[in-house]
Amino acid sequence: MKIGLLVDGRAEYVGLPYLLERIVSPHTILRTPLLCDIQPFASPAQIAHVASKSFPILLHRGADRILILFDKEARQDCTVELATAVEKAARARLDRPDVEVRVILKVKMFENWFVADPEALRGIAGRFEKVERIAKQVTPGRADAVDALVLLKACSKDRTFDKPRDAATICKVIDPARAAANSRSFRKMLKELGVPQAPAGSARKQRR
């Protein structure tokens, strides 16, 4: 199976290729995602409409499964119900019954996956400090519930966070197994990428 990804932000577009290199999957993953103007508070039909504009590109690249990733932000919808509604609307716009469509909500946002692995943040020399503050809030299994952006800014040495630049830096060092242990939405992504037995230690570092 060949898997292609659609993402909703510049940070994901820049950072995910590095993260995907660290995920071991039995499938072929198209490492460069496509950037879509998905608005997190749009209706499922609107999200599917925007995403469907990029379907032909992924199909041309041979994708058998399309993953649509977007931030849940502060949206109050049930995560499962929202993902299901977007999947249904997206499939209706895809005239290829042999191609799967899956939706992954980053809860609450892409940055929550970063704080899910505090050890990775500790390993970035000169960028973050007092990472134990993050660790206390996200372990065990609570990374999806925190205000990740606030935490990252508070624990950065200059009290700032540059989404694209820092995303690339962090994604180069994230351990998928550690992140999966603390983030349910990250485990969902691993599952849709075909990682077996996630999060029970099956995701391993992969450097190329």
Backbone as CSV, one residue per row, in Angstrom:
resi,resn,N_x,N_y,N_z,CA_x,CA_y,CA_z,C_x,C_y,C_z
1,MET,0.841,-1.204,0.000,0.000,0.000,0.000,0.876,1.254,0.000
2,LYS,0.422,2.256,-0.734,1.117,3.542,-0.760,0.201,4.583,-0.108
3,ILE,0.763,5.348,0.851,-0.029,6.283,1.646,0.439,7.713,1.391
4,GLY,-0.528,8.607,1.101,-0.237,10.028,0.923,-0.947,10.849,1.979
5,LEU,-0.376,11.988,2.330,-0.915,12.820,3.401,-1.274,14.214,2.912
6,LEU,-2.381,14.738,3.440,-2.784,16.120,3.248,-2.755,16.800,4.611
7,VAL,-2.150,17.981,4.692,-2.005,18.665,5.984,-2.512,20.094,5.885
8,ASP,-2.757,20.678,7.063,-3.423,21.980,7.119,-2.518,23.132,7.506
9,GLY,-1.215,22.910,7.656,-0.367,24.015,8.100,1.048,23.925,7.571
10,ARG,1.709,25.067,7.559,3.092,25.132,7.087,4.040,24.321,7.968
11,ALA,3.793,24.326,9.289,4.651,23.566,10.203,4.596,22.079,9.881
12,GLU,3.387,21.575,9.603,3.241,20.169,9.241,3.938,19.872,7.914
13,TYR,3.780,20.774,6.958,4.389,20.590,5.652,5.914,20.506,5.765
14,VAL,6.476,21.323,6.657,7.928,21.353,6.825,8.415,20.224,7.731
15,GLY,7.685,19.966,8.813,8.174,19.041,9.825,7.862,17.578,9.597
16,LEU,6.687,17.281,9.060,6.265,15.881,8.942,7.218,14.990,8.141
17,PRO,7.829,15.474,7.054,8.749,14.584,6.346,9.849,14.022,7.246
18,TYR,10.369,14.841,8.179,11.392,14.354,9.108,10.805,13.331,10.073
19,LEU,9.601,13.583,10.549,8.956,12.648,11.467,8.639,11.327,10.771
20,LEU,8.150,11.401,9.552,7.800,10.184,8.829,9.015,9.292,8.593
21,GLU,10.191,9.896,8.473,11.409,9.113,8.298,11.718,8.277,9.533
22,ARG,11.160,8.664,10.679,11.431,7.979,11.931,10.359,6.946,12.269
23,ILE,9.409,6.769,11.393,8.315,5.823,11.612,8.491,4.626,10.689
24,VAL,8.507,3.443,11.281,8.663,2.211,10.501,7.287,1.650,10.188
25,SER,6.957,1.584,8.935,5.665,1.086,8.488,5.885,0.028,7.412
26,PRO,5.016,-0.966,7.339,5.133,-1.952,6.258,4.704,-1.381,4.907
27,HIS,4.124,-0.173,4.943,3.640,0.447,3.717,4.629,1.489,3.200
28,THR,4.437,1.900,1.970,5.221,2.987,1.397,4.527,4.306,1.719
29,ILE,5.233,5.196,2.404,4.669,6.484,2.784,5.269,7.570,1.903
30,LEU,4.407,8.328,1.239,4.880,9.469,0.454,5.348,10.531,1.438
31,ARG,6.655,10.760,1.501,7.241,11.551,2.582,6.874,13.035,2.535
32,THR,6.556,13.541,1.360,6.228,14.964,1.254,4.713,15.129,1.231
33,PRO,4.136,15.712,2.305,2.683,15.909,2.319,2.273,17.052,1.403
34,LEU,0.988,17.134,1.123,0.445,18.256,0.363,-0.217,19.217,1.340
35,LEU,-0.013,20.506,1.119,-0.557,21.540,1.998,-1.916,21.998,1.478
36,CYS,-2.937,21.931,2.352,-4.294,22.337,1.998,-4.771,23.434,2.938
37,ASP,-5.594,24.304,2.442,-6.120,25.406,3.253,-7.346,24.937,4.039
38,ILE,-7.135,23.982,4.927,-8.223,23.443,5.745,-8.396,24.327,6.973
39,GLN,-9.597,24.808,7.176,-9.915,25.623,8.343,-10.513,24.720,9.424
40,PRO,-9.934,24.716,10.632,-10.346,23.740,11.645,-11.793,23.846,12.091
41,PHE,-12.420,25.003,11.943,-13.803,25.154,12.376,-14.792,25.082,11.206
42,ALA,-14.311,24.690,10.040,-15.191,24.531,8.880,-16.059,23.286,9.061
43,SER,-17.114,23.200,8.286,-17.990,22.033,8.341,-17.277,20.842,7.711
44,PRO,-17.700,19.619,8.040,-17.106,18.449,7.392,-17.156,18.521,5.869
45,ALA,-18.252,19.024,5.323,-18.367,19.139,3.874,-17.345,20.121,3.312
46,GLN,-17.138,21.240,4.009,-16.161,22.227,3.547,-14.748,21.676,3.623
47,ILE,-14.437,20.972,4.707,-13.103,20.379,4.849,-12.866,19.356,3.741
48,ALA,-13.869,18.521,3.491,-13.741,17.519,2.434,-13.576,18.173,1.064
49,HIS,-14.289,19.263,0.834,-14.196,19.964,-0.446,-12.778,20.479,-0.686
50,VAL,-12.197,21.106,0.336,-10.840,21.644,0.188,-9.838,20.512,-0.011
51,ALA,-9.966,19.460,0.798,-9.030,18.341,0.692,-9.127,17.662,-0.668
52,SER,-10.338,17.547,-1.193,-10.536,16.811,-2.445,-9.828,17.462,-3.624
53,LYS,-9.526,18.745,-3.524,-8.822,19.416,-4.611,-7.422,18.828,-4.828
54,SER,-6.868,18.229,-3.763,-5.522,17.645,-3.860,-5.535,16.150,-4.121
55,PHE,-6.716,15.538,-4.124,-6.793,14.098,-4.362,-6.130,13.693,-5.679
56,PRO,-6.372,14.422,-6.787,-5.772,13.984,-8.062,-4.254,13.893,-8.015
57,ILE,-3.622,14.785,-7.248,-2.153,14.760,-7.168,-1.686,13.479,-6.487
58,LEU,-2.326,13.138,-5.359,-1.926,11.930,-4.639,-2.258,10.674,-5.434
59,LEU,-3.376,10.695,-6.129,-3.716,9.550,-6.966,-2.702,9.375,-8.092
60,HIS,-2.256,10.480,-8.646,-1.228,10.436,-9.697,0.072,9.852,-9.156
61,ARG,0.330,10.089,-7.862,1.535,9.545,-7.225,1.345,8.103,-6.783
62,GLY,0.177,7.554,-7.019,-0.058,6.151,-6.730,-0.611,5.833,-5.363
63,ALA,-1.173,6.821,-4.667,-1.674,6.593,-3.319,-2.863,5.641,-3.305
64,ASP,-2.809,4.664,-2.398,-3.927,3.753,-2.170,-4.722,4.155,-0.929
65,ARG,-4.097,4.966,-0.081,-4.766,5.495,1.109,-4.383,6.963,1.248
66,ILE,-5.376,7.798,1.505,-5.149,9.223,1.698,-5.468,9.576,3.141
67,LEU,-4.516,10.186,3.829,-4.719,10.641,5.199,-4.903,12.148,5.202
68,ILE,-5.994,12.608,5.782,-6.269,14.042,5.923,-6.022,14.418,7.377
69,LEU,-5.038,15.286,7.612,-4.687,15.711,8.964,-5.063,17.170,9.161
70,PHE,-5.751,17.465,10.272,-5.990,18.868,10.612,-6.149,19.023,12.118
71,ASP,-5.875,20.233,12.604,-5.952,20.522,14.035,-7.397,20.543,14.504
72,LYS,-7.644,19.953,15.671,-8.973,20.058,16.259,-9.159,21.403,16.943
73,GLU,-8.042,22.000,17.408,-8.090,23.273,18.121,-9.056,23.168,19.314
74,ALA,-9.907,24.167,19.510,-10.837,24.166,20.645,-12.224,23.674,20.237
75,ARG,-12.309,23.043,19.107,-13.596,22.561,18.608,-14.193,21.551,19.585
76,GLN,-15.475,21.695,19.882,-16.133,20.873,20.895,-16.725,19.573,20.351
77,ASP,-16.691,19.371,19.056,-17.231,18.140,18.466,-16.525,16.910,19.029
78,CYS,-17.247,15.817,19.086,-16.630,14.529,19.403,-15.592,14.229,18.322
79,THR,-14.383,13.900,18.731,-13.301,13.673,17.775,-13.643,12.567,16.783
80,VAL,-14.152,11.458,17.285,-14.467,10.321,16.422,-15.587,10.679,15.448
81,GLU,-16.621,11.334,15.956,-17.753,11.690,15.088,-17.348,12.689,14.016
82,LEU,-16.500,13.657,14.378,-16.047,14.638,13.391,-15.199,13.968,12.319
83,ALA,-14.275,13.110,12.736,-13.435,12.413,11.762,-14.280,11.562,10.826
84,THR,-15.266,10.886,11.382,-16.138,10.038,10.569,-16.929,10.857,9.550
85,ALA,-17.416,12.025,9.991,-18.199,12.884,9.097,-17.341,13.408,7.942
86,VAL,-16.103,13.800,8.245,-15.218,14.290,7.186,-14.852,13.155,6.234
87,GLU,-14.579,11.979,6.783,-14.263,10.827,5.935,-15.407,10.522,4.970
88,LYS,-16.613,10.532,5.489,-17.776,10.239,4.649,-17.921,11.267,3.526
89,ALA,-17.756,12.555,3.882,-17.879,13.611,2.878,-16.746,13.543,1.861
90,ALA,-15.556,13.163,2.331,-14.409,13.079,1.423,-14.560,11.914,0.454
91,ARG,-15.023,10.777,0.962,-15.212,9.616,0.083,-16.229,9.911,-1.021
92,ALA,-17.220,10.721,-0.686,-18.241,11.067,-1.679,-17.647,11.876,-2.826
93,ARG,-16.493,12.507,-2.575,-15.835,13.316,-3.605,-14.709,12.560,-4.301
94,LEU,-14.523,11.299,-3.927,-13.452,10.499,-4.504,-14.056,9.363,-5.313
95,ASP,-13.936,9.469,-6.606,-14.535,8.473,-7.505,-13.578,7.306,-7.720
96,ARG,-13.077,6.776,-6.591,-12.155,5.638,-6.635,-12.438,4.734,-5.448
97,PRO,-13.344,3.782,-5.568,-13.686,2.911,-4.444,-12.516,2.073,-3.940
98,ASP,-11.462,1.959,-4.740,-10.300,1.171,-4.338,-9.324,1.974,-3.490
99,VAL,-9.572,3.279,-3.322,-8.681,4.142,-2.538,-9.347,4.490,-1.216
100,GLU,-8.620,4.312,-0.111,-9.147,4.594,1.223,-8.893,6.047,1.601
101,VAL,-9.805,6.599,2.395,-9.626,7.939,2.957,-9.741,7.836,4.472
102,ARG,-8.765,8.383,5.182,-8.781,8.389,6.638,-8.554,9.820,7.121
103,VAL,-9.177,10.162,8.230,-9.031,11.499,8.814,-8.382,11.380,10.185
104,ILE,-7.393,12.222,10.426,-6.704,12.257,11.713,-6.775,13.676,12.252
105,LEU,-7.392,13.835,13.407,-7.416,15.132,14.062,-6.234,15.220,15.022
106,LYS,-5.416,16.244,14.845,-4.327,16.492,15.795,-4.943,17.186,17.006
107,VAL,-4.896,16.528,18.137,-5.574,17.030,19.335,-4.511,17.522,20.320
108,LYS,-4.521,18.818,20.646,-5.404,19.812,20.073,-4.831,20.365,18.762
109,MET,-3.512,20.238,18.615,-2.828,20.756,17.434,-1.522,19.991,17.237
110,PHE,-0.834,20.305,16.164,0.423,19.626,15.828,1.416,19.690,16.983
111,GLU,1.454,20.822,17.677,2.416,21.015,18.757,2.186,20.072,19.933
112,ASN,0.968,19.539,20.073,0.733,18.567,21.142,1.535,17.286,20.917
113,TRP,1.825,16.974,19.666,2.662,15.811,19.388,4.111,16.082,19.785
114,PHE,4.533,17.336,19.777,5.902,17.667,20.173,6.088,17.467,21.682
115,VAL,5.146,17.994,22.471,5.281,17.877,23.928,5.041,16.448,24.399
116,ALA,4.476,15.605,23.531,4.256,14.211,23.901,5.574,13.464,24.104
117,ASP,6.668,14.020,23.622,7.990,13.403,23.816,8.943,14.415,24.455
118,PRO,8.831,14.619,25.775,9.701,15.591,26.438,11.181,15.277,26.272
119,GLU,11.529,13.982,26.199,12.936,13.629,26.048,13.528,14.196,24.768
120,ALA,12.721,14.256,23.726,13.206,14.827,22.465,13.539,16.310,22.651
121,LEU,12.691,17.016,23.406,12.933,18.440,23.645,14.205,18.645,24.451
122,ARG,14.456,17.751,25.416,15.679,17.849,26.220,16.918,17.697,25.353
123,GLY,16.775,16.936,24.275,17.930,16.654,23.434,18.280,17.746,22.440
124,ILE,17.474,18.818,22.394,17.757,19.906,21.456,18.570,20.963,22.187
125,ALA,19.849,20.963,21.964,20.767,21.826,22.705,20.440,23.297,22.499
126,GLY,20.347,24.023,23.605,20.204,25.470,23.560,18.826,25.984,23.205
127,ARG,17.831,25.102,23.088,16.510,25.580,22.660,15.480,25.575,23.778
128,PHE,15.439,24.501,24.595,14.430,24.402,25.644,15.074,24.184,27.002
129,GLU,14.395,24.640,28.043,14.850,24.470,29.410,13.651,24.118,30.286
130,LYS,13.925,23.594,31.470,12.858,23.222,32.404,11.815,22.323,31.735
131,VAL,12.313,21.374,30.969,11.417,20.482,30.241,10.625,19.591,31.193
132,GLU,11.129,19.442,32.430,10.381,18.638,33.402,8.985,19.201,33.640
133,ARG,8.817,20.502,33.426,7.484,21.109,33.549,6.529,20.508,32.523
134,ILE,7.030,20.307,31.311,6.211,19.679,30.268,5.956,18.222,30.607
135,ALA,7.008,17.524,31.030,6.884,16.096,31.330,5.819,15.830,32.392
136,LYS,5.772,16.662,33.408,4.799,16.468,34.487,3.367,16.610,33.987
137,GLN,3.169,17.462,32.996,1.809,17.712,32.511,1.341,16.710,31.453
138,VAL,2.269,16.107,30.732,1.848,15.246,29.611,1.919,13.756,29.914
139,THR,2.605,13.384,30.991,2.722,11.963,31.314,1.899,11.637,32.550
140,PRO,1.266,10.472,32.555,1.190,9.529,31.429,-0.044,9.779,30.583
141,GLY,0.134,9.806,29.280,-0.972,9.813,28.331,-1.844,11.042,28.310
142,ARG,-1.292,12.221,28.655,-2.138,13.410,28.738,-1.731,14.518,27.776
143,ALA,-0.926,14.205,26.792,-0.403,15.254,25.906,-1.493,15.939,25.101
144,ASP,-2.573,15.226,24.782,-3.632,15.830,23.966,-4.464,16.843,24.739
145,ALA,-4.305,16.893,26.066,-5.156,17.753,26.890,-4.515,19.088,27.262
146,VAL,-3.230,19.274,26.979,-2.532,20.474,27.429,-2.539,21.563,26.356
147,ASP,-2.207,22.781,26.789,-2.004,23.879,25.834,-0.545,23.825,25.403
148,ALA,-0.281,23.074,24.364,1.089,22.773,23.975,1.875,24.014,23.571
149,LEU,1.244,24.924,22.862,1.954,26.101,22.386,2.408,26.963,23.554
150,VAL,1.555,27.111,24.554,1.927,27.874,25.746,3.108,27.213,26.450
151,LEU,3.062,25.897,26.582,4.149,25.178,27.246,5.465,25.320,26.483
152,LEU,5.409,25.183,25.178,6.627,25.265,24.378,7.246,26.654,24.452
153,LYS,6.412,27.676,24.429,6.933,29.040,24.551,7.526,29.273,25.932
154,ALA,6.844,28.804,26.966,7.301,29.020,28.338,8.618,28.310,28.618
155,CYS,8.847,27.174,27.955,10.047,26.386,28.212,11.155,26.616,27.186
156,SER,10.897,27.471,26.200,11.964,27.826,25.264,12.837,28.903,25.909
157,LYS,14.085,28.899,25.589,15.006,29.819,26.265,14.749,31.273,25.922
158,ASP,14.167,31.540,24.754,13.871,32.924,24.394,12.371,33.235,24.491
159,ARG,11.605,32.286,25.063,10.162,32.447,25.278,9.391,32.675,23.975
160,THR,9.885,32.091,22.906,9.190,32.172,21.619,9.081,30.753,21.040
161,PHE,8.249,30.618,20.018,8.158,29.358,19.297,7.841,29.666,17.852
162,ASP,8.767,29.326,16.970,8.588,29.531,15.544,8.057,28.237,14.955
163,LYS,6.805,28.228,14.528,6.156,26.965,14.158,6.902,26.184,13.077
164,PRO,7.163,26.749,11.902,7.849,25.933,10.889,9.269,25.554,11.280
165,ARG,10.037,26.510,11.770,11.447,26.230,12.092,11.569,25.225,13.230
166,ASP,10.838,25.464,14.325,10.933,24.567,15.469,10.304,23.212,15.170
167,ALA,9.271,23.187,14.335,8.664,21.909,13.964,9.684,21.018,13.269
168,ALA,10.443,21.583,12.355,11.455,20.797,11.653,12.507,20.278,12.616
169,THR,12.947,21.137,13.539,13.973,20.735,14.503,13.482,19.617,15.403
170,ILE,12.264,19.745,15.926,11.724,18.754,16.854,11.409,17.449,16.145
171,CYS,10.844,17.531,14.944,10.472,16.317,14.219,11.678,15.468,13.848
172,LYS,12.850,16.061,13.827,14.068,15.305,13.526,14.485,14.410,14.686
173,VAL,13.967,14.688,15.887,14.428,13.950,17.074,13.318,13.234,17.838
174,ILE,12.058,13.407,17.446,10.964,12.737,18.146,11.113,11.214,18.047
175,ASP,10.905,10.538,19.163,10.825,9.082,19.164,9.346,8.710,19.054
176,PRO,8.923,8.083,17.969,7.501,7.784,17.791,6.894,6.966,18.928
177,ALA,7.645,6.027,19.486,7.104,5.199,20.568,6.842,6.033,21.814
178,ARG,7.745,6.940,22.133,7.538,7.789,23.322,6.368,8.726,23.109
179,ALA,6.273,9.323,21.925,5.161,10.227,21.646,3.828,9.479,21.683
180,ALA,3.813,8.276,21.152,2.586,7.485,21.126,2.102,7.153,22.529
181,ALA,3.025,6.968,23.457,2.643,6.630,24.823,1.874,7.752,25.502
182,ASN,2.058,8.983,25.035,1.443,10.134,25.692,0.367,10.822,24.870
183,SER,0.163,10.419,23.627,-0.809,11.098,22.771,-1.682,10.101,22.025
184,ARG,-2.956,10.120,22.327,-3.903,9.233,21.644,-4.007,9.582,20.167
185,SER,-4.001,10.888,19.845,-4.141,11.267,18.435,-2.903,10.882,17.635
186,PHE,-1.729,10.882,18.290,-0.522,10.428,17.603,-0.608,8.927,17.342
187,ARG,-1.153,8.182,18.299,-1.338,6.742,18.100,-2.280,6.478,16.920
188,LYS,-3.281,7.339,16.780,-4.208,7.206,15.652,-3.459,7.342,14.326
189,MET,-2.536,8.311,14.259,-1.777,8.472,13.028,-0.930,7.230,12.756
190,LEU,-0.260,6.708,13.784,0.551,5.515,13.590,-0.298,4.349,13.084
191,LYS,-1.483,4.219,13.641,-2.377,3.140,13.201,-2.706,3.277,11.725
192,GLU,-3.041,4.501,11.295,-3.415,4.699,9.891,-2.221,4.593,8.956
193,LEU,-1.017,4.754,9.500,0.190,4.548,8.695,0.593,3.081,8.658
194,GLY,-0.174,2.254,9.379,0.084,0.827,9.338,1.106,0.331,10.320
195,VAL,1.460,1.166,11.308,2.435,0.737,12.310,1.779,-0.323,13.196
196,PRO,2.328,-1.519,13.275,1.685,-2.601,14.040,1.797,-2.403,15.544
197,GLN,0.762,-2.796,16.250,0.739,-2.836,17.702,1.030,-1.484,18.346
198,ALA,0.752,-0.368,17.668,0.956,0.938,18.290,-0.012,1.078,19.473
199,PRO,0.430,1.634,20.622,1.736,2.234,20.838,2.682,1.347,21.609
200,ALA,2.481,0.023,21.587,3.220,-0.850,22.486,4.632,-1.121,21.997
201,GLY,5.385,-0.044,21.801,6.790,-0.168,21.500,7.119,-0.610,20.087
202,SER,6.146,-0.633,19.214,6.407,-1.125,17.864,6.989,-0.069,16.945
203,ALA,6.802,1.230,17.303,7.394,2.286,16.486,8.836,2.490,16.923
204,ARG,9.731,2.430,16.038,11.149,2.550,16.362,11.779,3.673,15.540
205,LYS,12.871,4.192,16.066,13.589,5.218,15.322,14.079,4.645,14.000
206,GLN,13.989,5.475,13.000,14.489,5.069,11.687,15.246,6.232,11.099
207,ARG,16.548,6.097,11.011,17.364,7.167,10.417,17.819,6.711,9.053
208,ARG,17.792,7.651,8.126,18.201,7.318,6.758,19.214,8.338,6.273
